[in-house]
Amino acid sequence: MHPRDVLLGAQARSGMLPVCDHYSGVEARMRKSLQLQAEMTEEFGACVFDVTLDCEDGAPVGGEADHAALVVALALLAGDKARVAVRVHPVDHPAFEQDIATIAGKAGRKLCHVMLPKVESPQDIERACAALDAAGASQLPVHALIESPAAVHRAFEIAAHPRLQSLSFGLMDFVSTHGGAIPAHGMGVQGQFTHPLVVRAKLEIASACHAHGKVPAHCVVTEFKDTTAFRAAARKAAGEMGFTRMWSIHPDQIRPILEAFAPGAQEIDSAAQILAAAMQAQWAPISFDGKLQDRASYRYYWQLLERAHRTGRALPGEALAWFQDATFPHSTETSAV
C-alpha cells in the first residue's frame, strides 16, 4: 500500500494546502499574480501557492458588482493547474449575496475555495454555505478570517465546521478592535510576535485548527521590503507558532514563505530513509540510528515529505516515486490535514 494510505488512512483523502496564499485585488496585480502562479507551476511541476482574488479590499465602494464580474473573468481564464480563490465581502455586508451569486455561480468550478472575512461564529459559516449551495457551488470549501477577540474565543467552534478548510488570522483588524489597548507596534513585524494578546490569538487559532484537522494560515507581514525581517517572521510562523500556511501580499514574499515552511535537505533525506526502512518492515517498529521509530513517527516523517513536495523541494529517488502521481487538492476537497 502507498505510505499515505497506510499512515493517514481516511485523512489521506483530505489532502494538504499549498503553504502560501497570495492576495491581490487590483486588476493589474491580479493578472500578474495569476501569470506568476503559472510560471512557478511550470518551474516546480506543481502549483506551489494559491492566488486569492480580493473583493473585500479590492472592490471600490460602489463598484462591487463590476469588481465581482472582473474576478469571474480572471478566474475563468486560469489554467487547469491553477489554484484560484476569492475573498468575498463579510456575510453582513450588502454586497455579500451578490458576490456569492456572481462569482460562485459563474466561476465556482474554477475556484479552489472561498475566503470569508470577519467571521464571528459558526453561524456565519452556515450562512455562507447556504449562499454557496444556492449558487450551485456546494462543492466549494470555505476559509475564514478570525479578526476580533470574540471570534478568537469561538475559534474552536468555528474550526469544527465540516465545510471549513482553513482559518486565517486577521492581524490588523484584531489589533484595531482593541481600541488602543494594543499599540501600533503590535501590527509590526516584531510586535506581532511579542505582544501577549496577539501571540495568544495566534496560538488559539493554530490550536483550534490542529484540533479539528484544519489548516492554520498566518497573517500578513506588511514590511514586504524588509527581506530579512520577513524571512525571520515566516520562520517563526512555521517553526514556533504552529502555522502550516501563510499569507503573501507582495510577489517578493512568495519564495521566502516556501523556503521558511519547507523542511531542510537533511530532514528530507532522513525521513525518506526512515520510511523506506519502515516499508521494508511492513510498518512494524524499527531501530534507526539507535532510536526507536514506529507508526507515530512514521506519520510525522510522511507529512514532512508531503510538505517538502508541496514546497518544491528535491526528494530522494525512492521518495520521489511516491509522489509521481500526486496532485494538490482542488475544489472538491472539504478539509485538510
C-alpha positions, 0 to 999 in steps of 0.5 A, spaced: 500 500 500 502 507 498 505 510 505 499 515 505 494 510 505 497 506 510 499 512 515 493 517 514 488 512 512 481 516 511 485 523 512 489 521 506 483 523 502 483 530 505 489 532 502 494 538 504 494 546 502 499 549 498 503 553 504 502 560 501 496 564 499 497 570 495 492 576 495 491 581 490 485 585 488 487 590 483 486 588 476 493 589 474 496 585 480 491 580 479 493 578 472 500 578 474 499 574 480 495 569 476 501 569 470 506 568 476 502 562 479 503 559 472 510 560 471 512 557 478 507 551 476 511 550 470 518 551 474 516 546 480 511 541 476 506 543 481 502 549 483 506 551 489 501 557 492 494 559 491 492 566 488 486 569 492 482 574 488 480 580 493 473 583 493 473 585 500 479 590 499 479 590 492 472 592 490 471 600 490 465 602 494 460 602 489 463 598 484 462 591 487 458 588 482 463 590 476 469 588 481 465 581 482 464 580 474 472 582 473 474 576 478 469 571 474 473 573 468 480 572 471 478 566 474 475 563 468 481 564 464 486 560 469 489 554 467 487 547 469 493 547 474 491 553 477 489 554 484 484 560 484 480 563 490 476 569 492 475 573 498 468 575 498 465 581 502 463 579 510 456 575 510 453 582 513 455 586 508 450 588 502 454 586 497 455 579 500 449 575 496 451 578 490 458 576 490 456 569 492 451 569 486 456 572 481 462 569 482 460 562 485 455 561 480 459 563 474 466 561 476 465 556 482 468 550 478 474 554 477 475 556 484 479 552 489 475 555 495 472 561 498 475 566 503 470 569 508 472 575 512 470 577 519 467 571 521 464 571 528 461 564 529 459 558 526 453 561 524 456 565 519 459 559 516 452 556 515 450 562 512 455 562 507 454 555 505 447 556 504 449 562 499 454 557 496 449 551 495 444 556 492 449 558 487 450 551 485 457 551 488 456 546 494 462 543 492 466 549 494 470 549 501 470 555 505 476 559 509 475 564 514 478 570 517 478 570 525 479 578 526 476 580 533 477 577 540 470 574 540 471 570 534 478 568 537 474 565 543 469 561 538 475 559 534 474 552 536 467 552 534 468 555 528 474 550 526 469 544 527 465 546 521 465 540 516 465 545 510 471 549 513 478 548 510 482 553 513 482 559 518 486 565 517 488 570 522 486 577 521 492 581 524 490 588 523 483 588 524 484 584 531 489 589 533 484 595 531 478 592 535 482 593 541 481 600 541 488 602 543 489 597 548 494 594 543 499 599 540 501 600 533 507 596 534 503 590 535 501 590 527 509 590 526 513 585 524 516 584 531 510 586 535 506 581 532 510 576 535 511 579 542 505 582 544 501 577 549 494 578 546 496 577 539 501 571 540 495 568 544 490 569 538 495 566 534 496 560 538 488 559 539 487 559 532 493 554 530 490 550 536 483 550 534 485 548 527 490 542 529 484 540 533 479 539 528 484 537 522 484 544 519 489 548 516 492 554 520 494 560 515 498 566 518 497 573 517 500 578 513 507 581 514 506 588 511 514 590 511 514 586 504 521 590 503 524 588 509 527 581 506 530 579 512 525 581 517 520 577 513 524 571 512 525 571 520 517 572 521 515 566 516 520 562 520 517 563 526 510 562 523 512 555 521 517 553 526 514 556 533 507 558 532 504 552 529 502 555 522 502 550 516 500 556 511 501 563 510 499 569 507 503 573 501 501 580 499 507 582 495 510 577 489 517 578 493 514 574 499 512 568 495 519 564 495 521 566 502 514 563 505 516 556 501 523 556 503 521 558 511 515 552 511 519 547 507 523 542 511 531 542 510 535 537 505 537 533 511 530 532 514 528 530 507 533 525 506 532 522 513 525 521 513 525 518 506 530 513 509 526 512 515 520 510 511 523 506 506 526 502 512 519 502 515 516 499 508 521 494 508 518 492 515 511 492 513 510 498 518 512 494 524 517 498 529 524 499 527 531 501 530 534 507 526 540 510 528 539 507 535 532 510 536 526 507 536 521 509 530 514 506 529 507 508 526 507 515 530 513 517 527 512 514 521 506 519 520 510 525 522 516 523 517 510 522 511 507 529 512 514 532 512 515 529 505 508 531 503 510 538 505 517 538 502 513 536 495 508 541 496 514 546 497 518 544 491 523 541 494 528 535 491 526 528 494 530 522 494 529 517 488 525 512 492 521 518 495 520 521 489 516 515 486 511 516 491 509 522 489 509 521 481 502 521 481 500 526 486 496 532 485 494 538 490 487 538 492 482 542 488 475 544 489 472 538 491 476 537 497 472 539 504 478 539 509 485 538 510 490 535 514 
